Amino acid sequence: QAVVSTQSGHYGRGYDIKAPSMFTVREVGKTLVTRTTGTKIASDALKGRVYECSLADLNDDENAFRKFKLICEDVQGKYCYTNFHGMDITRDKLCSLVRKWQTLIEAYVDVKTTDGYLLRVFCIGFTKKVNKQVKKTSYAQSSQIRAIRKKMVDIMTKEVNTEDLKSFVVKLIPDSIGKDIEKECADIYPLKDVHIRKVKVLKKPKFDVSKLMDLHGEIGGAVDESGEAITGGAGEFIEPEIQDAV
């Protein structure tokens, strides 16, 4: 879990986990790592760590059933700069949606964002009773299920294909894609509880520190040991730090 409330010890050091600018709460928590000794560099041990955070913690709202995965991609000063790594729904929320006398419809699609991220997006939805319905059940026919699934895939593909990763995550936070699917499928069969159930990052483009800094709403560049950005004058060259390894 992301939140580790502990002071850095004698052999370890606490780094602040910084969430991208799409979220309201930027500093998610702390993570511990063994200090740099010899050839073992602390930042290398931090890169690639995945932190799972509730959306309620990231956005200060009531929406606690969605969990976002953030992966540490770069370490500057005392900050771990993270990027979006996936999204999921809690088990209890998923179980509360599944009931008898209705049809569960699921679909998934592999699609690429404009900035080169290959995502696998899963969608879930349920049929609902129409107004003044007397019949107990609300089952969709197999042809209607196929039509709804096709519509789900088309909408998810359109929403991801035309956006970069940042814009797509902004859409994921209020779950606007689920609402669009619900609206579009109403003429086939009325749906309820339509959600983007899960998002996986299958492939990423080559790491670019300037793009990561843009994602965090910061100017890429040098930071001092405390993690504060070193700002130079306009067009002023900042000498990069000497690295132990390339």
C-alpha positions, 0 to 999 in steps of 0.5 A, a space after each residue: 500500500 502507498 501510505 507508509 507513515 514512518 520516519 526514515 531510519 538509520 539504514 533507510 530513507 523515506 521518499 515522498 510519493 508524488 501523484 500526477 497532476 490529474 489528481 487533487 491530492 498530489 502527495 500520496 504517502 511515503 515509501 522506504 528504501 535502503 540508502 545508497 551503498 556501493 553500487 546499489 543505488 537507492 533510486 534504482 530500487 524505487 523505480 518500478 514500485 507500484 502503489 495502489 491508492 483509493 480514488 477517495 484518497 487521491 481526490 478527497 471524495 466519497 468515491 472509495 470503490 475505485 483503486 488506481 495503481 501508480 508506478 514510480 518512474 523517476 526519482 528526483 531529490 526526495 520525490 518519487 514521480 509516479 505515472 498511471 499504471 492501472 485501475 480496478 474496482 474493489 471486490 465488495 463493490 463488484 459483488 454488490 452489483 451482481 444480482 439475480 434476475 438480470 443479465 450481466 454484460 462484459 466487454 474488453 478491448 486492447 487500444 492504443 492512446 495517441 501518446 503510445 500507451 497500449 491499454 486493455 480496458 474492461 467494461 461491465 454493465 447490467 440490464 434493468 427493468 423498464 418503467 411500470 414493468 410487472 415481469 420479475 426478470 429483465 433478461 436480454 436476448 443473446 442478439 441484444 447482448 452481442 449488440 450491446 457488447 459491440 457498442 461497448 467496444 466501439 465507445 471504449 475504442 473511440 474514447 481511448 484512440 483519440 486521447 493521450 493517457 492524461 486525458 483518458 485518466 481524467 475521463 476515468 475519474 468521474 467514469 464518464 465513459 460508463 455513462 456514455 455507454 449507458 446512454 448509447 445502449 438504452 435503445 437496445 436494452 436499458 442498462 444500469 451500473 455501467 462501469 469501466 471495471 478495470 484498466 491494464 497498461 500492457 505496453 508503454 512508450 520509451 521513458 521520457 523524463 520531460 513528458 513525465 514532468 509535463 504529466 506532473 505539471 512541472 518543468 523538467 529539469 534539475 532538483 536539489 537534494 530537498 526535492 525543490 526545483 532549481 530554476 534558472 533564468 530564461 535560456 540559461 543552461 543548467 549543468 546536469 549532475 554527474 551520474 554514477 552509471 549510465 
